[in-house]
Amino acid sequence: TIVTFAREPDGRVGSMYSSDLIRWSSRSRESLFNNICYAPVSSLGINGVIPKTGTSFGQSLAKTLGRRKGRALGYSLNRINGFPSTAAEYCLRSATTAYNWLPVERLVTAESAKYQYWKAETPLLASAAFAVLHSRISYWLWRVWGDGFHLTDRFITSLPFALGDWSLTIQTKLADLGDSLWSLMLTNQLVSKNAGVERISYCPYNGWDIIGEIDRVLVSTLDLPSQTTDYLDDYVSRNIVA
């Protein structure tokens, strides 16, 4: 991320500008500095972090979401210590690092130290929380507010999704979408090895249309600008190309 400060012509006041969180790759390296966009930072985001958006629309969206009234996701989804003893339908698990998607999964029976475990008040809220954590809004906010690597408890609990305050109709719609997405993810299992340790993960992007529908529910519920869904679709598509 590149942050700059520029004074106005009279030299007495100035403004701060930031790019988005830039990924260097073999495809973009040659023209990287020709394609960097900046946007003025009008206010700091969550926990005093500079929002990394690179566009005026992104800055406006980050500001709007950062000032959401009501309770955050942490009121509906609680971090628990150790492998949960509660029924699986109440629970989620998340890895501590991320890249092309937020690695949040429904509870798999085997315990692993690589995961954090979460419990919702009801199975319905667990499914709804799973859905919103796989929204493009959540992925975008993770890159805007985070470092593009760590997936922290604070980020998850501070997401501006007051599920418990939303209507049963919205909760049910999100829960149904979350359940459908997880069913597809189970058919898209990825196996990776690092330092001889094998790890299984589940890619959500064979459920691209379902994720788009989750975004539309959130955009409507949060009363965000109508162009938000197209903006997020383009943003995630550009960033996950590898």
C-alpha positions as CSV (number, residue, x, y, z in Angstrom):
1,T,0.0,0.0,0.0
2,I,1.3,3.5,-0.9
3,V,0.3,6.4,1.3
4,T,1.2,10.0,0.3
5,F,0.6,13.4,1.7
6,A,0.2,16.4,-0.5
7,R,-0.1,20.0,0.5
8,E,-2.5,22.4,-1.2
9,P,-1.1,25.2,-3.3
10,D,-1.2,27.7,-0.4
11,G,1.0,25.3,1.6
12,R,-1.0,25.6,4.8
13,V,-3.2,22.5,4.6
14,G,-2.8,19.1,3.0
15,S,-4.5,15.8,2.3
16,M,-3.5,12.2,2.7
17,Y,-4.0,9.8,-0.2
18,S,-3.8,6.0,-0.3
19,S,-3.7,3.3,-2.9
20,D,-5.4,-0.1,-2.5
21,L,-3.6,-3.2,-1.2
22,I,-1.5,-4.0,-4.2
23,R,-0.5,-7.5,-5.3
24,W,2.7,-7.7,-7.3
25,S,2.7,-10.5,-9.9
26,S,4.5,-11.4,-13.1
27,R,1.5,-10.1,-15.0
28,S,1.4,-6.7,-13.4
29,R,5.1,-6.0,-12.5
30,E,6.1,-4.2,-15.8
31,S,3.2,-1.8,-15.6
32,L,2.6,-1.7,-11.9
33,F,3.4,2.0,-11.3
34,N,1.4,3.1,-14.3
35,N,-1.8,1.6,-12.9
36,I,-1.8,2.6,-9.3
37,C,-4.8,4.7,-8.3
38,Y,-5.0,6.9,-5.2
39,A,-8.0,8.3,-3.3
40,P,-8.1,11.0,-0.6
41,V,-8.5,9.6,2.9
42,S,-11.4,11.5,4.5
43,S,-11.3,9.6,7.8
44,L,-9.7,6.6,9.4
45,G,-11.4,3.3,9.4
46,I,-11.9,0.6,12.0
47,N,-9.4,0.7,14.9
48,G,-7.8,3.8,13.4
49,V,-6.5,2.1,10.3
50,I,-6.0,4.0,7.0
51,P,-8.6,2.5,4.5
52,K,-6.7,1.0,1.6
53,T,-9.1,1.5,-1.3
54,G,-7.5,3.5,-4.1
55,T,-10.8,4.9,-5.3
56,S,-13.2,7.6,-4.1
57,F,-16.1,5.1,-4.2
58,G,-14.1,2.7,-2.1
59,Q,-13.2,5.3,0.4
60,S,-16.9,6.4,0.6
61,L,-18.0,2.7,1.0
62,A,-15.4,2.1,3.7
63,K,-16.5,5.2,5.6
64,T,-20.1,4.2,5.4
65,L,-19.5,0.7,6.7
66,G,-17.1,1.9,9.4
67,R,-19.8,4.1,10.8
68,R,-22.6,1.5,10.8
69,K,-24.9,1.8,13.8
70,G,-25.9,-1.3,15.7
71,R,-24.1,-4.4,16.8
72,A,-21.3,-6.1,14.9
73,L,-21.0,-9.8,13.9
74,G,-19.3,-10.5,17.3
75,Y,-22.7,-10.2,19.0
76,S,-24.0,-13.2,17.0
77,L,-20.8,-15.2,16.7
78,N,-18.6,-15.9,19.7
79,R,-15.0,-17.2,19.7
80,I,-14.6,-20.3,21.9
81,N,-11.5,-22.0,23.3
82,G,-10.7,-25.4,22.0
83,F,-12.8,-27.8,19.9
84,P,-16.5,-27.2,20.6
85,S,-18.6,-29.7,22.5
86,T,-21.7,-28.2,21.1
87,A,-23.6,-29.7,18.1
88,A,-21.8,-29.0,14.9
89,E,-24.7,-27.0,13.3
90,Y,-24.0,-24.2,15.8
91,C,-20.3,-23.8,15.0
92,L,-17.8,-22.6,12.4
93,R,-14.0,-22.7,12.2
94,S,-11.6,-20.3,10.6
95,A,-7.9,-20.5,9.7
96,T,-5.6,-17.7,11.0
97,T,-4.3,-16.6,7.5
98,A,-6.0,-16.0,4.2
99,Y,-5.3,-15.2,0.6
100,N,-7.9,-15.5,-2.2
101,W,-10.9,-16.0,0.2
102,L,-11.6,-16.0,3.9
103,P,-11.0,-19.6,5.0
104,V,-14.2,-20.0,7.1
105,E,-15.7,-23.4,7.1
106,R,-18.6,-25.3,8.8
107,L,-17.3,-27.5,11.6
108,V,-15.4,-30.5,10.5
109,T,-15.1,-33.3,13.1
110,A,-11.3,-33.5,13.5
111,E,-9.8,-30.9,15.9
112,S,-6.8,-29.0,14.7
113,A,-4.6,-26.3,16.3
114,K,-4.6,-24.5,12.9
115,Y,-8.2,-23.3,13.4
116,Q,-10.1,-20.9,15.6
117,Y,-13.6,-22.1,16.6
118,W,-16.8,-20.1,16.7
119,K,-20.3,-20.7,18.1
120,A,-23.5,-18.9,17.2
121,E,-26.6,-18.7,19.3
122,T,-28.6,-20.8,16.8
123,P,-27.9,-23.0,13.8
124,L,-29.7,-20.4,11.7
125,L,-27.3,-17.7,12.8
126,A,-24.3,-20.0,12.2
127,S,-25.4,-20.5,8.6
128,A,-26.1,-16.8,8.1
129,A,-22.7,-15.9,9.6
130,F,-21.0,-18.4,7.3
131,A,-22.7,-16.7,4.4
132,V,-21.7,-13.1,5.3
133,L,-18.1,-14.2,5.9
134,H,-17.9,-15.5,2.4
135,S,-19.4,-12.3,0.9
136,R,-17.3,-10.2,-1.4
137,I,-18.0,-7.3,1.1
138,S,-16.1,-9.2,3.8
139,Y,-13.2,-10.1,1.6
140,W,-12.9,-6.5,0.4
141,L,-13.1,-5.2,4.0
142,W,-10.4,-7.7,5.0
143,R,-8.1,-6.2,2.4
144,V,-9.1,-2.6,3.2
145,W,-8.7,-2.9,7.0
146,G,-6.1,-5.7,7.2
147,D,-2.7,-6.7,6.0
148,G,-3.8,-9.1,3.3
149,F,-2.5,-12.2,5.2
150,H,-3.7,-12.5,8.8
151,L,-7.4,-13.3,9.5
152,T,-7.8,-12.1,13.1
153,D,-10.5,-12.6,15.7
154,R,-10.9,-8.8,15.9
155,F,-11.6,-8.5,12.2
156,I,-14.3,-11.2,12.3
157,T,-16.1,-9.9,15.4
158,S,-16.0,-6.3,14.2
159,L,-17.6,-6.9,10.8
160,P,-20.7,-4.5,10.5
161,F,-23.2,-7.3,10.2
162,A,-25.7,-7.1,13.1
163,L,-27.3,-10.5,12.2
164,G,-29.2,-10.7,15.5
165,D,-30.9,-7.4,14.8
166,W,-32.0,-8.3,11.3
167,S,-35.4,-9.8,10.5
168,L,-36.0,-13.5,10.5
169,T,-36.6,-13.3,6.7
170,I,-33.1,-11.9,6.1
171,Q,-31.5,-14.3,8.5
172,T,-33.2,-17.2,6.8
173,K,-32.3,-16.0,3.3
174,L,-28.6,-15.7,4.3
175,A,-28.7,-19.0,6.1
176,D,-30.1,-20.8,3.0
177,L,-27.5,-19.2,0.8
178,G,-24.7,-20.2,3.3
179,D,-25.9,-23.8,3.4
180,S,-26.0,-24.0,-0.4
181,L,-22.5,-22.5,-0.7
182,W,-21.0,-24.9,1.8
183,S,-22.5,-27.9,-0.1
184,L,-20.7,-26.6,-3.2
185,M,-17.5,-26.0,-1.3
186,L,-17.4,-29.6,-0.1
187,T,-17.1,-30.6,-3.8
188,N,-14.2,-28.2,-4.3
189,Q,-11.6,-29.6,-1.9
190,L,-8.0,-28.4,-2.3
191,V,-5.0,-30.2,-0.8
192,S,-1.8,-28.2,-0.2
193,K,1.5,-29.1,1.4
194,N,3.8,-26.8,3.3
195,A,7.0,-28.0,5.1
196,G,5.7,-31.6,4.7
197,V,2.4,-30.8,6.4
198,E,-0.7,-31.6,4.3
199,R,-3.7,-29.3,4.6
200,I,-7.2,-29.5,3.2
201,S,-9.2,-26.4,2.4
202,Y,-12.4,-25.7,0.5
203,C,-12.6,-23.1,-2.3
204,P,-15.9,-21.1,-2.4
205,Y,-15.6,-19.8,-5.9
206,N,-17.5,-22.6,-7.6
207,G,-20.4,-20.8,-5.8
208,W,-19.6,-17.5,-7.4
209,D,-23.3,-16.8,-8.2
210,I,-24.4,-17.7,-4.7
211,I,-21.8,-15.3,-3.3
212,G,-23.2,-12.6,-5.6
213,E,-26.6,-13.2,-4.2
214,I,-25.3,-12.9,-0.6
215,D,-23.8,-9.6,-1.6
216,R,-27.1,-8.4,-3.0
217,V,-28.9,-9.3,0.3
218,L,-26.2,-7.4,2.3
219,V,-26.3,-4.3,0.0
220,S,-30.0,-4.1,0.3
221,T,-30.1,-4.7,4.1
222,L,-27.3,-2.2,4.7
223,D,-28.8,0.3,2.2
224,L,-25.5,0.6,0.3
225,P,-25.2,2.2,-3.2
226,S,-26.6,0.0,-6.0
227,Q,-23.2,0.0,-7.8
228,T,-21.6,-1.7,-4.8
229,T,-22.2,-5.3,-6.1
230,D,-20.5,-4.5,-9.5
231,Y,-17.7,-2.7,-7.7
232,L,-17.0,-5.7,-5.5
233,D,-17.4,-8.3,-8.3
234,D,-14.7,-6.4,-10.3
235,Y,-12.5,-5.9,-7.3
236,V,-12.4,-9.6,-6.3
237,S,-12.1,-10.9,-9.8
238,R,-9.0,-8.7,-10.4
239,N,-7.4,-9.6,-7.2
240,I,-7.8,-13.4,-7.1
241,V,-6.4,-14.0,-10.6
242,A,-3.3,-16.2,-10.2
